[in-house]
Amino acid sequence: MKPQDGEVRFSFVTLETPKAFDQSTEPKYSVQLLVPKGTKNAEKLEAVYAEVLADFQKANPKYKIPASKAWLKDGDTHEKCAEREECEGCLVVSVNNSEKQVPKVYFLNGDKKVEEDKTRAVIYSGCYGGAILDVFAYGKQLNKGITASLISAFKSRDGEKFSSRPDASASDYGTPAETDGGYGEEDDCM
């Protein structure tokens, strides 16, 4: 099932280079999609989730999927999302791909034409765009759930970056003239 979920906001973006959570896990591409509740996009994602869940429950009637194994979360109530301001009023979709399943990344250039981003750096946490997902149920003995992988992501416009660290610019450093001809006395560095 491949829902195209319209405009979303990207968070926790790892699309340039796959990263491992720790040394025991394989590197993955990953991203969280923030989808405003009450939109057609949110309704479509909820419908896809319900359909995949119903198919899974029909095949596995004795197994209930825990909330921790769901790729679609309520940003207002889920424990990992509720304290994050950007999740308020949104559904949160967590997707990841193995390093062998490289998602394509696209952007809208200045001429309003869609181009593929070969560097994969155009999408960042806080920008807006869309995504095409592959949603499916999985089951291996005791590990069962519903997940989504990212087929492609599309940046439609910039947004305020999500970051806990402040930005810096060249002007923050001043010039040698503003600092009495140097950046410190020679003795300061010894």
QUIZI-V450022 format. One record per pair of residues at least 12 apart in sequence whose ideal C-beta (glycine too) atoms are under 8 Angstrom apart, sorted by sequence separation. I is the first residue (numbers start at 1). J is the second residue. If there is no record, write none. Layout:
I;J / I;J
This chain:
53;65 / 75;87 / 76;88 / 104;116 / 105;117 / 135;147 / 136;148 / 75;88 / 76;89 / 135;148 / 136;149 / 14;28 / 15;29 / 75;89 / 78;92 / 134;148 / 14;29 / 75;90 / 105;120 / 107;122 / 133;148 / 134;149 / 14;30 / 15;31 / 75;91 / 107;123 / 133;149 / 14;31 / 74;91 / 75;92 / 105;122 / 133;150 / 134;151 / 12;30 / 13;31 / 73;91 / 74;92 / 105;123 / 132;150 / 133;151 / 12;31 / 72;91 / 73;92 / 131;150 / 132;151 / 11;31 / 12;32 / 72;92 / 73;93 / 131;151 / 132;152 / 10;31 / 11;32 / 49;70 / 72;93 / 73;94 / 131;152 / 10;32 / 11;33 / 49;71 / 71;93 / 107;129 / 131;153 / 10;33 / 11;34 / 49;72 / 71;94 / 130;153 / 131;154 / 9;33 / 10;34 / 71;95 / 129;153 / 130;154 / 8;33 / 9;34 / 129;154 / 8;34 / 46;72 / 129;155 / 130;156 / 8;35 / 45;72 / 128;155 / 129;156 / 5;33 / 127;155 / 128;156 / 129;157 / 128;157 / 5;35 / 123;153 / 127;157 / 128;158 / 127;158 / 128;159 / 123;155 / 127;159 / 6;39 / 8;41 / 122;155 / 126;159 / 6;40 / 7;41 / 126;160 / 127;161 / 6;41 / 126;161 / 5;41 / 95;131 / 125;161 / 126;162 / 124;161 / 125;162 / 126;163 / 6;44 / 37;75 / 95;133 / 117;155 / 125;163 / 5;44 / 5;45 / 86;126 / 93;133 / 114;154 / 3;44 / 34;75 / 3;45 / 3;48 / 46;91 / 45;91 / 103;149 / 106;152 / 108;154 / 1;48 / 103;150 / 104;151 / 105;152 / 106;153 / 107;154 / 108;155 / 45;93 / 101;149 / 103;151 / 104;152 / 105;153 / 106;154 / 107;155 / 108;156 / 42;91 / 103;152 / 104;153 / 105;154 / 106;155 / 108;157 / 1;51 / 103;153 / 105;155 / 1;52 / 34;86 / 37;89 / 95;147 / 97;149 / 34;87 / 36;89 / 37;90 / 95;148 / 96;149 / 97;150 / 36;90 / 37;91 / 94;148 / 95;149 / 96;150 / 35;90 / 93;148 / 95;150 / 34;90 / 35;91 / 34;91 / 35;92 / 34;92 / 35;93 / 33;92 / 32;92 / 33;93 / 32;93 / 32;94 / 33;95 / 32;95 / 30;94 / 31;95 / 71;135 / 30;95 / 31;96 / 30;96 / 29;96 / 30;97 / 28;96 / 29;97 / 28;97 / 28;98 / 29;99 / 27;98 / 28;99 / 26;98 / 27;99 / 29;101 / 26;99 / 29;102 / 29;103 / 71;145 / 72;146 / 11;86 / 69;144 / 70;145 / 71;146 / 63;139 / 69;145 / 70;146 / 71;147 / 86;162 / 9;86 / 69;146 / 71;148 / 59;137 / 69;147 / 18;97 / 60;139 / 65;144 / 66;145 / 18;98 / 65;145 / 9;90 / 11;92 / 18;99 / 56;137 / 63;144 / 65;146 / 55;137 / 52;135 / 56;139 / 52;136 / 53;137 / 60;144 / 8;93 / 52;137 / 49;135 / 48;135 / 5;93 / 15;103 / 56;144 / 15;105 / 56;146 / 31;123 / 53;146 / 52;146 / 49;146 / 33;131 / 31;131 / 16;119 / 16;120 / 15;120 / 16;121 / 15;123 / 13;123 / 13;124 / 13;125 / 10;123 / 12;125 / 10;124 / 11;125 / 10;125 / 11;126 / 10;126 / 9;126 / 10;127 / 9;127 / 10;128 / 9;128 / 10;129 / 31;150 / 8;128 / 7;128 / 8;129 / 29;150 / 7;129 / 8;130 / 31;153 / 7;130 / 8;131 / 6;130 / 5;130 / 4;130 / 5;131 / 4;131 / 4;132 / 5;133 / 3;132 / 4;133 / 2;132 / 3;133 / 2;133 / 2;134 / 3;135 / 1;134 / 2;135 / 1;135 / 1;136 / 15;153 / 10;153 / 10;155 / 2;151 / 7;156 / 9;159 / 11;162
